[in-house]
């Protein structure tokens, strides 16, 4: 119906190329325009000014000879003031952009190690964007943004990287575990040393208390029983303790057999041995 009345409609965010007898005349903005077709005027085509996105997957290899797939996302649009260049100068815009992306990525990534490629994604994207901006501006296109959205190594390489990472974490865990066991052993040794030290103090105090008690007993007995000497009292006390010890050994159900000489002379020898031991303990 529009052609019948020599009128055409151009939609919003779109421009149309007006020609007369095949020659470009002007760019038609959105709205209604008179198109006298009988005078040789026609619309050669329409060009969208909307933001467009192109995802490019490029296979290349890194400096350490690892093949990767680099996925770049290019956001671009045609410039309204250069719409005629964008329409007439390029027959396939997406293929042109893809070719430039391939060229920059395959020139940049082989200079980097695999780990560096992951860390320098922004630098790679900036290099692609600069090259595209410089090349596509001559064709009436603006590069709005370039993103490196993914770097995919080969599946075997990813598995190997995960195993390396896992091994490194296990090594750190083993070191931490060994350090913890070392600390436990040190603390255990310090505790045992402190325990033995305190046990030695207890034994020394016990022996000192025994010596003090025997001394008081000897002195008290000598005072209350005239004519007795300290040696007589000590022999009697030691013999009493000797028989108490024999009684305890015999009464215990879990005691082992103890073979000691027994008789009147043996008692005197035992008393002498106990007395010498106690006296040595008191001097220490």
Secondary structure, 3 states (H helix, E strand, C coil): CCCCCCEEEECCCEEEEEEECCEEEEEECCEEEECCHHHCEEEEEEEECCCEEEEEEEEEECCCCCEEEEEEEEEEEECHHHHHHHHHCCCCHHHHHHHHHHHHHHHHHHHCCHHHHHHCHHHHHHHHHHHHHHHHHHHCEEEEEEEEEEEEECHHHHHHHHHHHHHHHHHHHHHHHHHHHHHHHHHHHHHHHHHHHHHHHHHHHHHHHHHHHHHHHHHHHHHHCCCCCHHHHHHHHHHHHHHHHHHHHHHCCCCCCCCCCCCHHHHHHHHHHHHHHHHHHHHC
